[in-house]
Amino acid sequence: MSESEHRMIEILRILNNHETPIGAKIIAEELKNKGYNLGERAVRYHMQVLDEKGYSEKVGYAGRVITDIGKDKLEKGLIYDQVDFTFSKFEEKIYQTSLDYKTKTGTVIVNTSNILDTKSLEVIKEVFKAGICVSPLVKKEKIKLNGKSAYRIKTLCGTTIDGILLNNGIPSIPQYGGLVSIEDYSPTRFNELISYKKTSITPLDAFIAKDMTSVLDVLNNGNGNIPANFRIIPSNALTKVKEIINDLKKIGINGVLAIGEEGESLLGINVPDNMCGLSIIGGVTPFCAAQELDYNIDIKTGEEFSEFSELKPIEKMGNKLKEAIKIKHEKIPFVNSRSWNLIHKTDYNYETKEGNIVANISYLNKKDIDIALDIIKDTYNKLPKHINPHYKLLDHPTDNDKIGLATVCSLSIDGILINNGIMSTPQYGGLLELGKPPLFIEMISYNGSSIDPHKIFIFKNLCNINQKVNPKKLLASIKEIPYIARDKSEEILKEINKDGLPIYKIGKPRELVYNAKVDNYNFGIVAGSGLNSIATIKEAGIEVEVKARETNYPLEKMDLIYES
C-alpha cells in the first residue's frame, strides 16, 4: 500500500472517531499526532479524493463525515494493516486517559453497550452488585433504537487502569485477553487467551460470545468463565501499583482479579523475570450475563472516552469474588504449539491417495446427524470449490446419545507439504468474504492464541455460508511457504485440491493474498477450513460442540458427502 493510501485510511479513521462533521484543520492536527505531517491544503486534497470514491461526504460548511461505504472500506479494505492497528489503538487509548484519581477529575475509557431488551437490566445490575465488574460507575441514558425504547450504558473499561498507571510513570504492557476460570468464587487460571498483537478483532471482543462466557454461573454458584485481560508491569513498581489499586477502590474502580510477585506465574501465564503479572476483569462482563440469557444486547468494548465525573453508581457494589488461587498450573498451550505434533504425524501421500490427515471432531446429538449431513451436502453442492467433501462419523467417547463428526482440518495441507520437504507455516485463521475480489475481513494469528480462530468466528455467528445473503463469509487460513519452493508446492497443491482439500489462492512473493500480507521472500496460500461444514450446521440452529485439530485419521477411510 502506498504512503498516500495510508494517509487516506488514517483520515477515514479520524472521521470515524468523530460523531459530528470535522474540517481539515482538526484532521491535520490529529494526523500530526499520528506521525503524518500534512498541512491543511494537503488534507483537503486527500479528502476530495475520499469524497470522489464515496468514502466521505461534505456537510455544508461544518466539515466532512465518513459514509457507510467509507466505514466498510475501513473495516474490510486493509485487514493486514488492521491486525497491527488493533494493538496501537489500545496504546493510544492508554495514553489519552487523563483521570487523576486523587482529584477524581479527567477522562476514562468506557465501553458503550445498547440494551435493546430493558428486562435484562435486572440481571445486569445483579452482576454489578456482586462486584463481578471493573466498577459500578456507569453513564446510563434512555434512547430510541428502531422506534423502540432502549438504554445506552457506558461502563468503565479496565484499560483505564493502564492509563492511570502510565500517568503515574508506570508502564503497563497489555499481553492477552481471554477467559478466566472461576472456582468457588476464586480466579484459578486463564483457560483461553488471544494476544493483543496480530489480531484484527480485539481479544475481549473475541470472547464475549454467548456460548463462551458463563458469568451467570459465577454469579449463582461461584463457578464459570469470565472475560479478563492480562498485562505485565515492572517488578520495582509493584509496591506503588498496589497502593494505586487500593486508592482506586476508594473511588469505585476495582476489577483486579490477581496481581503477582516478581517473575511469578499468574493464572497459568508465565511472567518474565523482573516483571509482575496483573489481571483485570473485562469491563463488559455484566452484559455477558444478559447475553447468556438471550437478551438482545449490542456490546462494544473500549471505544470511547468519558469524563469520570459523569459516571454514577448503577448499584452498590459488593465483592463475591475471592482472592486468586496461587498454585502452579500447566502452561496454557497456544494453537501452533499444539498443532505441530499433528502436522508432523500427517503422512498422506497425494500419489497413492492414502495416509493420515489432521481431523477435527465435533459432536452432535445423534437425532440431528441426518439433517446435519443433508445441510453439509447441500452446502457442498452450492460451493464445491470451498467446502471439503470428506467426513466420518465416530462414536462419542462417553455419551451414547452423541456422535462425532470428523472433518479435514486445513493443517493437513501443512503436513502434506512438510512431508514432501517443503516448510509450510500456518499464520492466521480468518473470515473470508467472497466478494469480487474475495477479501479477509477478520484475522487472528495462530501464534499467540490458545483457541482456534475459526472456533471464535463460529461462536460469534460471523459466518454466512448457507444463508440467502451475499457476499458469503466463510472460514479460511493463511499459510507461508519459502518462495524457492513455490513451483514444487504449486504442483502438490493442485493435486491435493483435486482430492477435495480446498485451496483458494496460491500467492506470489510479497503479494497481498486476499488482502493478507506475508513476509518477504515467502508466498502465501489460502486454504478453506474443515470447520466450514460445522459452521453451516450451527447456522441452521443445530446444537454442535465445535472442536478443532483433534487427531490424525486416514483420509481413505473417510466418506464423501456426495455420491462418487
N, C-alpha and C positions, 0 to 999 in steps of 0.2 A: 504494500500500500504506500502511495506517495505521501510526502510531507503535507501536501495540500489536502489530501483526503483525511489525514489525521486531524488537521485543524478543523475541518468541517464536522467531523464526528464529535470533537470536543465542543464545538459551538452548539451542536444538537443536544449534547449532554447538559450544557448550561441552560439552554431554553427549556429542556425537560424538567430541570430542577426549580424552575420558576412558575408559579401558578398564574401570574399576570404578565402581560407583554413587557419586554425589555428592549432597550436600544443598544446601539453599537458601543457607547461609552462603557456601560456596565459589562458587556460581553468582553470588551478589550481588557478591562481591569481583571476579570475573573480568568481570562486566558493567560494574563501575565503571571497570576498566582500559580498557574499550572505549567509555567515554563515556556509559554508561547509569546514572544514579544511582537505583537501585531498592533499597529495603530488603528484608530477608528476607521480610517479610509479603507484599509485592507480588510477589516472586519465587514464593512458594508459590501465590499466586492464578494466575499465568501457567502454572505447572507443572500445576496442577489442570486448567486448560483443555486443555493439551497431552495430559494423561492421557485426558481425555474424548474427544479426537479420535483417540486411539490412537497418538500420536506419541512418547509416553514412557510408562514404567511404573515403579511403585514397587517396590523390592526390600527388603522388610522395613523395618528402621529404618536401613539403610545409606544410603538415598537413592534416586535415580532413574537410569535408563539410557534411552538412546534406543532405540526399536523399529525394526524393519525398515521399517515404514510411515513412521516419522519420518525415517529415512535417505533414503527415496525422496522424501519431501517436500523435504528439504534439497537433494537433488541436482537435482530437476526443477522444484520449485514456483516458484522465483523466479530464473529464468535471467537476467533483466535486472540483478538485484542481484549475481548470481554473477560477471558479467563485470567488475564493479568489485572484488568481493571477492578475486578471484584475485591481483591486484597487492597489495592491502592485506595479504593473508596472507603474501606474501613480506616485506613491510616488518615485520610482526610477528615473523617468524622471525629476521630480521636483528637486530632489537632484543633478542630473547631470547637470542641467542648470547652466552655468557659466557666462552669459552675465553681464558685468559691464556697465551699461547704461551711466555712466559718461565718460568712455573712448571709448565706442562703440566697445568693444572687448569681445570675448568669444563666447560660443555656445548657440544656441537657439533650441527649439523643433520645428520641421517642419512637416507638412502634405505633403505627396507626392501623387500627382494625375497625372494620364496619360490621356492626351487629345487626344482621338483617332479620333475625328472629329474636324479638325482645324477651321472649320467655327464657332465653339462655342466660340472661343476666344473673339469675339466682345461683346457678351452678358456678358461674364465673366469680361471683362475689364470695362463694364458699372457698374457692381456691385461694383467693386473696386473703381471706380471713384465716386460713390455715398457714399462711406465710410461705406458700409454695410459689414465690414470685420474687422479683427484684425489689419491688416497692409497691405499697398500696396507693401511692400517689398517682393520680390519673387526671386527664382532662376529658370530660365527658360532655358531649353535645348531641342534641336531637337533630336529625337530618331527614331529608326525604330522598329516597332512592327508588327510582321507577314508580313514583307516585305513592310509595308506601313509607310509613314511619320506620325509622331505624335510629341506631345510635352510632356515633363515631367516638371511639375511645382511644386516647393516646396514653400509652404506658411507658414507663421508663425502661430504656434499653440497657442491658448490662455493660455494653461498651462504654457507657458514660463513666463507669468506674475507671476504665483505662485512661480516659481523658482527664479525670481528676488526678490520677497518679502522675500523668505526664506533666500537668500543670504544677505539680509539686516536685518536679525534677526526677521522677521515677519512670524509666521505660517499662512498659507492659507490652509484651510481644504476643499478639494472638497466634495460636498454633492450630487449634482444631475446634470444630463444633460437632456435637454429637448427641448421643443418648446416654444418660447415666442411669444405672440400675439402682433402685432404692429398695432396701430390705429392712423391714421393721422400722421404717422412717429414717434409716441411716443410709447415706450415699455409700455405695461399695466400689463400683468401678464403671468406667465407660464401657459399654458393650458395642457401640458403633461410633465411628469417627470419620470426618472428612477434613482434610487440610484446608486452611484458608487460601492456600496458593493453588493455582492451576484448576480452578473450577469456575464455571460461568454462573452457577447458582450458589448463593451464599449457604454455608454449611447448615445453619439452623433452618433456613427455608427448605432444605432438602429433607429434614427430619420431621417437619410439622404436618405430616400426613395422618389421616385418621387411623390407619392400621399400624402405625409405627409408635405412637406415644400411648401411654396408659396412665395419664395424670389422675384420672378418676379413681383408679385402683390405689394409687398412692394416697389420695385424699381419704378414701374409705377404709383401707386396711393396711396402709403403710408399705405396700409392695408394688413396684411397677417401674416404668421408664419415663424420665422427663428430659426435655431438651436442656442442654447446658453447653457452655463454652469452656475452653481451656487455654490459658496463657502462661508465660513464664516471666519472672521478674528477677533482677539481680539479688543474690543472697544477702549482700550487705545492706539492702534496703528493706529487709524483711521486718525489722522492728518498726520502722516508720510506716510501712504498709499496714501492719496490724493496728497501729494507732489510728491511721486514717479510716480503716474499716470500722473500728469502734466508734469513731466520731460520726461516720456516715449513718450508722444505725440510729443515732440520736436525732437525725433529721429525716428519718423514714426511708433510707436507702440501705438495703441489706442484700440478700440473694447470694452471699458467698457460701458455696457448698463445702469447700475444703481449701486449705492452704497448707503447703508442705514446708519441710525444712530443707536446708541446702542439699541438693542432689538426691533428694528423697523421691522415689517413685510415688505418684499420687493418682489414685483412682485408676490404677492399671496402666498409667502412662509414665514412661521413663523420662527423667528430667536430667539435663546436663549438669556436670559439676559447676559449682559457683552460681547456680540458678535455683530458683524455687518455683514450684507449680502453684497455680491459683485457678480455681474453677468457680464459675458463676452461673446461676440459673438463667435460662433463656427468658427474656422479658415478655415473650408471648405465651408463656406456659399456661396461665389461666384460661386463655382462649382455646387451647388444645383440648381442655376438658369438655368444653361445649361442642367442639368439633367431633369428639368421640361419640357424642350422643346424637350426631347427625343434624345438629342445628346449623342453619345457614349463616356462615361467618366468612368474611374476607380478611385474612390475616396478612399484614405487611410488617416486615422486620426492619428496624433501624433506618427508616427512610428520611426522617425529618428532625428538626430541632424545635425545642420549646423553651420558653422562659421557665425556670424552676418554680417561680412564684405562681405560675398559672396552674400548677398541679395541686389537686386536693385529694384527701383520702377517700377512697371508694368504700373501704371497710376498715375497722380497727384490726390491725394485723397481729395474729398470734404467731406461734412458731412450732408447728408439728414436727418439723424435721429435726433430727438429732445430729450430733457430730458424725463426720465421716468415719467409717471403719478403716483404720490404717493397718491393713495386712498386705502381705506380698502376694500380688496376683501374677498370673501368667501374662506375658506380653500380649498386647492386642495385635493380632496379625492383620496386615494390610492385604488388599486383594492380590497384588503382584506377588508377594512372598508366598501366599497360599497357592497361587496358580502355577508356579514354576515346576513343582513336582508333577502335577497333572500334565503339563505341557511336555515334560521330559518322558513321561510314560506313553505319550501318543506315538504310535508306530504304524499308522495307516499308510498302506502302500497304494498310491494312486494308479499304479500299473496293474497290480493283481486285484485291486478293489477289496482288499482285506486288511484288517488291523484295527487297533484301538483309536478312538477319538475321545475328546473330552465331552462328557454328557452332563446336562442339567437335569435334575429330577425334581419336579414339582408334584404336589399331592392334591388330589381332588376326592370328593365323595364319589363312591362307586356309582351311585344313582345318576351322576351327572356326566359320566365319561362318554356315553354315546353322543349326547348333544355337543359335548366339547370337541369330539373328533369331527363331527359334522361341521362345526364352526371353522376348525383348522383347515378342513378340506375345501370349504367354500372360500376361505381367505387365500389358500394356495392357488385355486383356480383363477382368482382375480389378480393375484400378484405373484405369479410363478417365479419371477426373477428376484423376488425379495424375500420369499419365505422358504425355509429349509423343509423339504418334504418328509424327512425321517422322523420316526417316533418309535417308542417302545413302551408297552405297559408293564409295570413291575409291581410286585407286592409291596405294601407298606410294611416297614419293619415291626410295627407293634399294633396297628389299628386295622382290623379286618374290614371295617366299613369304608376304608380309604384305599386309593390306588395311586401308584406312582406313574407319572407321565414323563418319560425321558425324551429330551430333545438334544440336538447337537449344538454344543457351545462353540462360539467363534474362536475360542482359544485353540480349538483343534487345528485351525489354519497355521497358527504359530508353531504348533507341534510338528505338523507335516513339513513345513519349511525347514525347521531346525533339524529334523530327522534326515533332511536332504542336504545338510551342510550350510544352510542359509540362516543367519541370525535374524529373527523377527521378534520385535518387542511391542507388546500391547501398550498403548499410551493413554487413550481416552475411551470411555464409553459415552455415547452421545445420543441425542434425539435428532433424527434426520427428517427434515421436511422435504417431501417430494415435489418441489416446485420446479420451475424452469429458470435456472438450473436447480438441482437439489442443494440444500444448504443445511448444515448443522445449526440448530438454534439453541442447544444446550450441550455442554460438555463437562465431564468430571474426570479428573486424572485417576487412573488405576493406582498410581504411586502416591499414597497419602490418603487413600480411602479404605476403610475396613469392610465396606459393603459394596457389592457390585453396583455400579452406577445405574445399570438398566433396571435393577430392582427398585431404585428410588423413583425413576420415571414411571414405572408401573404403579407403585404405591400412590403417587401423586396424580394418577389418572391423566398424564400428559400425552399418552399415545392416542392416536386416532388412525386406526388401521382398517377397521370394518365399518365405522360409522359413515353415513352418507354425507360426508363433509369433505371438501378439498381445500388445500392440499393435504394429503395423508402425512401423518407423522409416525415414524416407526423407529425402532432401536437399531443402532449400528455402532461399530467400534472402529478405531483408527490404530493402525499398526505402522511401525517404522522399520525399514529394511535398508541396509547399505546399498548405495546406488550401483556399486560394482556388480552386485548380484541381481540386477534388475532383469536381464534377459532370461536367466535361468528361472527366476521367480515367476516371471510372466508366463512362461511355459507351464510350470506346475500349477499356477493359479487358474489358468484356463482349463486344465484337466479336472481339477477338483471342483471347479464351478459346474462342469458337466455332471459331476457326481452329486450335485444338489447343495453344495456349500456356497451360499450366495456371496459373490464378490461384486461389489457395486462399482468400484473405481480403482484403477491402478494408476497412481500419480507419476509425475516426473520430478526430478530433483528441484527443490526449493519451490515447488508448485503448491498453491493452496488447494487442498483436496476437499472439495465441497465446503470450502471456506475454513478448513482446518489446516494449521501450519505444522510442518515437520522440520526437523533440524537440517542444517546444511549438509550436503553430501549423502543425505538419505532420501528415499522416496516413501510416500505413504500409500497404504491401501485401505480402502473402506470395505468392511465386511458386515453382512447382516447378522443380527443376534439370533441365537436359538430361542431366546425368550420372546420373540415376536409372536410365536404361536401361543404362548401363555398369556401374553398381553391381550390377544384377541378374545380369549376365554374370559378374562376379567372384565373386558369391555362389555361383554354380554351379561354381566351381573352374576356370573357363576363363581362360587367360592373356591379359591385356589390358594394353596400355600406355596408361594413363589420361592424357588431355590435356584442357585446358580453354582456352576463348577463343582459338581458333587462327586464325580467318579470318572474312571475310564471305562469305555464299553466298545465292543467290536461293532463297527458300522454295518458289516454284512449281516449281523443278527437283528438289526433294526428293521421295522416295517416302513412301507411308504404310504403316505396319506392318499395317494392316487393309485388306481389300478394299473399296474405295468403291463 
